[in-house]
Amino acid sequence: MMYLSVQLKVCEGCGNLWFRSEEGGVYCDRCVNKLKDFPAPGSRRLRRTRSHRHNQPESTTLAGGVA
């Protein structure tokens, strides 16, 4: 006799209920097919971003004209 263990899950893509086997993912078969053309979440290369430091002038003039 052979037993099959499945779990009733809610798809994180569309919200449908579906049966997942022990090694299954978080998306139903329909969403897996829709998402297969997108890159995997961990496959993007991290990019260096520029510092958002604002260059301020050396001398700042106050509202009264005093430096």
C-alpha positions in Angstrom: 0.0 0.0 0.0 1.3 3.4 -0.9 0.4 6.7 0.8 0.6 10.2 -0.6 0.9 13.1 1.7 -0.4 16.5 0.5 -1.2 19.8 2.1 -4.1 22.1 1.3 -2.5 25.5 0.6 -3.6 29.0 -0.6 -1.6 30.2 -3.6 0.4 33.4 -2.9 -0.2 34.6 -6.5 -3.9 34.3 -7.0 -5.4 33.1 -3.7 -6.8 29.8 -5.0 -6.8 26.7 -2.9 -4.7 23.9 -4.2 -3.0 20.6 -3.0 0.7 20.8 -2.5 3.0 17.8 -2.2 5.7 17.8 0.4 8.3 19.3 -2.0 5.9 21.8 -3.5 6.3 25.6 -3.7 4.0 28.5 -2.8 2.3 29.0 -6.1 -0.4 26.8 -7.9 0.4 25.3 -11.3 -1.3 28.2 -13.2 0.7 30.8 -11.4 4.0 28.8 -11.8 3.3 28.9 -15.6 2.6 32.6 -15.5 5.7 33.4 -13.5 8.2 31.2 -15.3 9.3 34.0 -17.6 10.3 36.3 -14.7 13.8 36.0 -13.1 14.1 34.1 -9.9 14.1 36.3 -6.8 17.7 35.6 -5.8 19.1 35.7 -9.3 19.3 39.5 -9.6 22.7 41.0 -9.3 23.0 43.6 -6.6 23.8 46.9 -8.0 25.9 49.6 -6.3 23.9 52.7 -5.7 25.2 56.3 -5.6 25.4 58.0 -2.3 22.6 60.4 -1.8 24.8 62.9 -0.1 23.9 66.4 -1.1 26.7 68.7 -1.9 26.3 71.9 0.1 28.2 75.1 -0.6 31.0 75.9 1.8 29.5 79.2 2.9 25.8 79.4 3.7 24.1 82.7 3.7 21.5 83.2 6.4 18.1 84.9 5.8 19.5 88.3 7.0 22.4 88.3 4.6 25.0 87.4 7.2 27.4 84.7 6.3 
